[in-house]
Amino acid sequence: MSIRKYDDHVSEKVSEHLLNIASIKIQPNEPFTWASGWKSPIYCDNRLSLSYPKVRTYIKKQLTKLIKEKFNGTQAIAGVATAGIPQGALVADELGLPFIYVRSQSKGHGLQNQIEGLVQKGLKVVLIEDLVSTGGSSLQASEAIRKAGMEVLGMVSIFTYGLPISDENFKSHNTDLWYLSDYVTTINVGVKKGLIKSEEIELLNAWRSNPAQWGQKEEY
């Protein structure tokens, strides 16, 4: 099991693109509140990249290259609902492979599917996620693929916060993760672009070390 960045240059370029279109917002002194209740100095919404053809195409091309290089024998692409669905469909089309997507849970009506699309035992699948925070929902999708009798070669994501808990979760599920960009790279790019002040760096680093407790501090 490994969690790795694809390429340093690509990582900086992706972070620059996402910052330029405000897909990533950094506000250490006016933190966001996640659904979990955690306070965070950063908010990432990669769905916004779909509205910018140049950014959308760059991300699609890099995810495609990553899969070609790192996941030999890929037979299908799976998007993790919901934000991973359009990204996955774009990449599957670029690779000329079947596309499926995985819901957070089975539907309560109709065929009650959790996986939509081709389900074939033994099929070698790479999952696409737009964003990894704790890794919980991403790994639920991975387990659903495995329970359906398909093989998970690994997962790729546009962005990861690189939180210690996500590393632990991917290791415990024995799932490889490759990502285009991450929190640390984005902070460095933000400093270079003058979006982050030097005195804010320590606060930003403290959040990543302990996000659950960071919101209880009064530093901001």
VENSUL-V55101 format. One record per backbone hydrogen bond with DSSP energy under -1.0 kcal/mol. NH is the residue of the N-H (numbers start at 1). CO is the residue of the C=O. Records with the same first field share a line. If there is no record, write none. Layout:
NH->CO + CO
This chain:
4->177
6->179
11->7
12->8
13->9
14->10
15->11
16->12
17->13
18->14
19->15
20->16
21->17
22->19
23->18
24->18
25->43
27->41
32->40
34->38
37->34
40->32
43->25
45->23
48->45
49->46
50->47
51->48
52->49
56->52
57->53
58->54
59->55
60->56
61->57
62->58
63->59
64->60
65->61
66->62
67->63
68->64
69->65
70->66
71->67
74->71
75->124
76->124
77->98
78->126
79->100
80->128
81->102
84->80
85->82
88->84
89->85
90->86
91->87
92->88
93->89
94->90
95->91
96->92
97->92
100->77
101->116
102->79
103->114
107->113
112->109
116->101
122->149
123->120
125->151
126->76
127->154
128->78
129->156
132->159
139->135
140->136
141->137
142->138
143->139
144->140
145->141
146->142
147->143
148->144
149->146
150->145
151->123
153->125
155->176
156->127
157->178
158->129
159->130
160->181
161->132
167->163
168->164
169->165
170->166
171->167
172->168
173->169
174->171
175->170
177->2
178->155
179->4
180->157
181->158
183->160
186->182
187->183
188->184
189->185
190->186
191->187
192->188
193->189
194->191
195->190
196->190
200->197
204->200
205->201
206->202
207->203
208->204
209->205
210->206
214->210
216->213
217->214
